[in-house]
Amino acid sequence: MGNAKSGALSKEILEDLKTNTRYTEEELCRWYESFQRQCPDGRISRAEFEKIYGTFFPNSDPQGYARHVFRSFDTNDDGTLDFREYIIALHLTSSGKTHLKLEWAFSLFDVDRNGEVSKNEVLEIITAIFKMIPAEEQKQLPEDENSPQKRTDKLWAYFNKGDNG
């Protein structure tokens, strides 16, 4: 990732990101400078990611969901996010094309990375999401989706899948 001695973003990564995101060279360079200030070693660990994620949900427990989000962004499975993975994740979740967002969502739910999403995997992600919803808001959810299991059952039924589908 970039030139380790100068801290500059490599031309290869810059061109790749310009091609695969909607960000301009100027935007990418600004993002990179900020990333380098926050992560001088050029990587975000899962623990750091979870801590950052936690700042967005101070009154809940986002750790489980953040762990799954991190896994889906860590495309080379090295336990860290480098600048490229970080920018691709940012692009996908904020301004990416619908089919790319769907591919990312699938990777989020495919916990065991076997190319299929099981009902148990859906339940695992929904449970993690529920931990981020304040208890008072959970009480306001419709009866048929006011628990992780009910929400999973409803979502699974929407896709017309049996329990083992």
N, C-alpha and C positions, 0 to 999 in steps of 0.2 A: 504494500500500500504506500505509494508515494516514495519519495527519496528520504530515507531515514536520517541522513546527515543534515539535509537542509530543511526538512520538514515540509517540502513542497509536494503538492499533489502531482502524481505522475501523469504524463500526457495520455498514457493508455487508459488509466482509470477515468480521467477527465473526459476523454472521447467516448468511452463506454457509457458513462453516466449521461452525457449530453444526448447520446443516441437512444438510451433506454428510459429517460425521464423527460419531463417537460421543463426542467430547469436549465437556465442559461449558464454559460461559462462563468459569468460574474456571480450569479447566485451560488453556484457550486463552490467557487473559490471562497466566498463569504462563509458558507456552511462549513467548509473545510477548516478555515481559520478558527471558527468557533469550536468545532469538534476537537481540534488540536489543543485549544486552551483548556477545554473540559477534560480531555483524555490525552495527556501528553505522550503516553505510550502508543497511541493510535488505536486503542481497543476499548470497548465497554464490556465489562464482565457481566454475568447474569445478576450478581448481587448488586452491582451499580445500577443496572437497568431496573431491577425491582425497586431500588431506593428512589430512583427518578420517577418511576411509575407511581409509587406511593405518594409522591407529592401532589399528584393530580386527584387522588382519592383519599384525602386525609382522614375521613370519618368512616372508613371501611377497611376491608382486608383484600387488597388487590394482588397479594403475592402469588397466589396460585395462578390467576389469570396472566399476570405479567410473566410468569415462568413459561406458560404456553405460547404467549406472544413472542417472547425471546426465542424459544425453540423454532418457531415458524420463520423468524428472520435470520437465524444463524444457519445460513444455507450450506456452509462448508462444515458445519457440525464440530467446530473447534472450541466451543464454549465461550466465545467472545463475538462481539459485533465489530467489524472494521468499518471504515468510513463508507465503503461501497455498499455493504449490507445495510448500514444505517440509512443511507440516502434512498436506496431502493425501497426499504420499508416505509420511509416517510412518504415517498412518492405513491406507493401502492395504497396506503391508507388515507391519503389526503386528496390526490388528484389523478390517480391511475385510472385506466380504462376499466369498465365494468367487468369484462372477462378476466382481467388480471386480479381485480379485487376478489372475484369468485375463486380463482385459483389459490390466492392467499388464504381465504376463508377455509377452503378445503384443507390446505396444509395445516391450518390451526387446529381443525377438528380431527385430522388424521394423526392422532397422538403417537401411535406406534409406527408411523411412516410406512405402512404396508400397502398404500395405494387405495385403501378402502376406509370408509368411516362406519364404525359400528355404533349401535345404540348406546353402549357403555361409554364410548368416547364422547358422544354427544352429551351424555349425562355428566361426564367429568368436566367438560368445558362449561356447560350450563351451571353446574355447581360452583365453579370458580367465579362465574359472572355474578351469581346470586350473592356471593360474599362481598361483592362491591356495591350492592344495592343496600342503602340504609334500611334498617328494620321497619321504620315508619312507612317508607315507600313500598316495601314488600307487602305490607298490610293492605295497600291500595290496589294491588294487582287483582285481575279477575280470578274468580274461584278456580277456573280450569287451568291456570298457569301461575298459581301463587307459591309453588315450590319447585325446586329443580326437577324432581321426578315428573310432576304434572306438566311442566313446560317441555321437558324432553319428550314425554308421551305425545303431547300435542304436535310438536314439531315433527316427530317421527311419523305420526299418522298423516300429517300434511303431505309427506313424501310417499305415502301409501306403502310403507314398508312394514313387514311383520317384525316381530322381536329379533329375529336373526337376519334380517335383510341387510 
